[in-house]
Each structure stands twice: as C-alpha cells, then as structure tokens.
Amino acid sequence: MTPYEVPETVVRRFTENGCEVTAIVADPADAQQVLYGTVTRDGVLIGSYYCTDRARQSGWRVVTANGEHVASHGHTAELDHAGDAIHLLILTPSPR
C-alpha cells in the first residue's frame, strides 16, 4: 500500500465477560490491524484502547472513561497486545 492509499476499515464487535468490545480494524482482508477500540458495559463506556505502533501491532494504551491514561509507576502504561488492553478494561469497574 502506498502512503496515499486509505485502507478499508471494518467494525468488529464481540462480548467478553458481560462487556461489549468494539474494534476498528484496518485492511481486514490482509493485515487485519486493529486501530483502536472501546469497551462498554450495559451501554456505559468503560474505556478505550489504541495502538501506538501499528506496524508491529504493539504498544497498546488504555484510556478510562474519565479520559485518563492507565499509568504504571508514574508513566503511561503500554501493553504488548490488544487482548491485554481489553482484559484490563473488562475488569475495570463501571463509572458511577
């Protein structure tokens, strides 16, 4: 793909641990790169996740419903896989 081509994107949804996970996937027929996603519980946003290194599909960050990045030891946490970000969000309590 040249830098000027816009990849096809699709929306994928599934349910995990009572939460609806929505992912935006680029180039679904070939590379299947997840760009970002959201997690909701009972229609309420728990948070979102996005990839900082699309070429390697690594460096996932999580943003909670209140707009804050999940941090570890004072630094924005980067997770290795999208599944790790989803797992973290589905275990997060619903905002009140």
Secondary structure, DSSP 8 states (H G I E B T S, - for coil): --TT----EEEEEEEETTEEEEEEEESTTTT-EEEEEEEEETTEEEEEEEEEETTTTEEEEEEETTS-B-EETTEE--BSSHHHHHHHHHTS----
